[in-house]
Structure formats: C-alpha cells, structure tokens
Amino acid sequence: AIAAGRLIPDGKILVSSGQSICSKAAIEPVWYLPEVARRFGCTEVQLRQSIFRMTNGMYPELITRPDIKIFLPPIGGLTIYIWGDPDTIPDEDIELTCRVHDECNGSDVFGSD
C-alpha cells in the first residue's frame, strides 16, 4: 500500500518500513450493579440474588456486602489494538481506530501474547 501510494507514512503511526505503531490494551468486564439492575428493570437486591443463585452461591459477597457496588463477572475479556494516540480516546473530535480481538490463546496476529 505504501509502494502503491495508497498509504503515506507519517512517522508516528505508520513508519516508512511499513510497520504500524499501535497500543494494546486488555479490557475486563466490570458491572456496576445499580446500573445493570436499572437496565434490566429490577432492583439491585433482585439482581444480586439472581446472580448469586445462578452461580450456585459462588459469590456470597453479592448477598452479604451490599456496600460493594461492582461485580467482576466470571466471563472472558478482550484485547483491543489502538492505532493513534490512546490519550485522545475521550476526545470525540479526534478519529481513532480500534480493532477488537477476542482473547484466544496463541491467535494473536501481532505475536505479542
């Protein structure tokens, strides 16, 4: 693409050798229980009891610690690759490219796992 003129190296994200510079980040799910309950149209207590039952009591803190408002669900996360400055993520006026990559052992196309 560089040789054909479709891409022009900028020295920041794409260098003249054809390599691209990107950042890799792991994203782990975190549930804010009051908001999850609101979205499901139930109370936080009902949500906590349901998760507790559906996980066979694996997380007793859901019932015994109502002061803890977040839950780290036992589901896999994902990896994202970001081309561009990650510090600009909150700025909606700056274009950012992101590639979502499901966590799969040994399938990292960039060889960085």
FIKE-64653 format. One record per residue (C-alpha): residue in three letters; residue number from 1; y, z, x. Coordinates in nm, 4 decimals. Layout:
! residues N
resn:resi:yy:zz:xx
ala:NUM:Y:Z:X
...
***
This chain:
! residues 113
resn:resi:yy:zz:xx
ala:1:0.0000:0.0000:0.0000
ile:2:0.2347:0.0692:0.2925
ala:3:0.1443:-0.2593:0.4640
ala:4:0.1940:-0.4486:0.1357
gly:5:0.5325:-0.2823:0.0848
arg:6:0.4356:-0.1071:-0.2395
leu:7:0.4920:0.2331:-0.0797
ile:8:0.7641:0.3208:0.1690
pro:9:0.7052:0.6264:0.3902
asp:10:0.9798:0.8862:0.3542
gly:11:0.8590:1.1097:0.6373
lys:12:0.8409:1.4096:0.4038
ile:13:0.5673:1.3332:0.1521
leu:14:0.4335:1.0057:0.2900
val:15:0.4286:0.9508:0.6638
ser:16:0.4092:0.6144:0.8375
ser:17:0.0414:0.6639:0.9287
gly:18:-0.0390:0.6577:0.5571
gln:19:-0.1133:1.0268:0.5251
ser:20:0.0450:1.2152:0.2408
ile:21:0.1666:1.5728:0.2605
cys:22:0.0636:1.7915:-0.0289
ser:23:0.0204:2.1582:-0.1155
lys:24:-0.2995:2.3032:-0.2553
ala:25:-0.2979:2.5990:-0.4949
ala:26:-0.5680:2.7902:-0.6796
ile:27:-0.4923:2.8618:-1.0446
glu:28:-0.6760:3.1515:-1.2030
pro:29:-0.6518:3.2175:-1.5759
val:30:-0.4711:3.5323:-1.6860
trp:31:-0.4476:3.6188:-2.0532
tyr:32:-0.1529:3.8189:-2.1825
leu:33:-0.3381:3.9809:-2.4699
pro:34:-0.0446:4.0346:-2.7108
glu:35:0.0423:3.6635:-2.6936
val:36:-0.3200:3.5474:-2.7215
ala:37:-0.3609:3.7671:-3.0301
arg:38:-0.0408:3.6259:-3.1810
arg:39:-0.1598:3.2701:-3.1263
phe:40:-0.4975:3.3486:-3.2829
gly:41:-0.3298:3.5173:-3.5787
cys:42:-0.4921:3.8550:-3.5278
thr:43:-0.3893:4.1936:-3.3969
glu:44:-0.4249:4.2828:-3.0330
val:45:-0.6766:4.5521:-3.1317
gln:46:-0.8898:4.2939:-3.3153
leu:47:-0.8750:4.0608:-3.0163
arg:48:-0.9725:4.3374:-2.7748
gln:49:-1.2638:4.4450:-2.9941
ser:50:-1.3836:4.0866:-3.0306
ile:51:-1.3744:4.0162:-2.6553
phe:52:-1.5489:4.3496:-2.5924
arg:53:-1.8269:4.2618:-2.8400
met:54:-1.8647:3.9011:-2.7261
thr:55:-1.9016:4.0109:-2.3630
asn:56:-2.1637:4.2723:-2.4562
gly:57:-1.9349:4.5591:-2.3599
met:58:-1.8821:4.4271:-2.0071
tyr:59:-1.5135:4.5253:-2.0120
pro:60:-1.4777:4.8763:-2.1625
glu:61:-1.1151:4.8887:-2.0468
leu:62:-1.0342:4.6467:-2.3277
ile:63:-1.1002:4.9359:-2.5653
thr:64:-1.0163:5.2390:-2.3524
arg:65:-0.6971:5.1089:-2.1862
pro:66:-0.4627:4.9576:-2.4457
asp:67:-0.1818:5.0008:-2.1920
ile:68:-0.3289:4.7174:-1.9822
lys:69:-0.1870:4.4044:-2.1438
ile:70:-0.3508:4.1380:-1.9273
phe:71:-0.7110:4.0279:-1.9015
leu:72:-0.8681:3.8204:-1.6272
pro:73:-1.1349:3.6296:-1.8205
pro:74:-1.4677:3.5563:-1.6524
ile:75:-1.4118:3.1816:-1.6520
gly:76:-1.3570:2.9441:-1.3657
gly:77:-1.0168:2.8485:-1.2400
leu:78:-0.8989:2.5218:-1.0992
thr:79:-0.7235:2.3799:-0.7992
ile:80:-0.4070:2.1740:-0.8085
tyr:81:-0.2669:1.9446:-0.5440
ile:82:0.1107:1.9036:-0.5446
trp:83:0.2978:1.6154:-0.3869
gly:84:0.6590:1.7168:-0.3432
asp:85:0.8287:2.0490:-0.2772
pro:86:0.6427:2.3267:-0.4663
asp:87:0.9637:2.5307:-0.4713
thr:88:1.1056:2.2778:-0.7169
ile:89:0.8361:2.3386:-0.9813
pro:90:1.0715:2.5380:-1.2103
asp:91:1.3419:2.2675:-1.1958
glu:92:1.2688:2.0231:-1.4795
asp:93:1.5220:1.7742:-1.3366
ile:94:1.3072:1.7113:-1.0268
glu:95:0.9985:1.4902:-1.0547
leu:96:0.6794:1.6487:-0.9257
thr:97:0.3312:1.5004:-0.9092
cys:98:0.0341:1.7263:-0.9642
arg:99:-0.3378:1.6467:-0.9562
val:100:-0.5690:1.8915:-1.1325
his:101:-0.9057:1.9303:-0.9649
asp:102:-1.1854:2.1311:-1.1252
glu:103:-1.3489:2.3774:-0.8898
cys:104:-1.6697:2.2138:-0.7715
asn:105:-1.8455:2.3248:-0.4565
gly:106:-1.8387:2.0523:-0.1958
ser:107:-1.6499:1.7962:-0.4046
asp:108:-1.3040:1.8494:-0.2609
val:109:-1.1857:1.4961:-0.1929
phe:110:-0.9447:1.6199:0.0726
gly:111:-1.2114:1.8102:0.2678
ser:112:-1.0082:2.1304:0.2673
asp:113:-1.2513:2.3592:0.0814
***
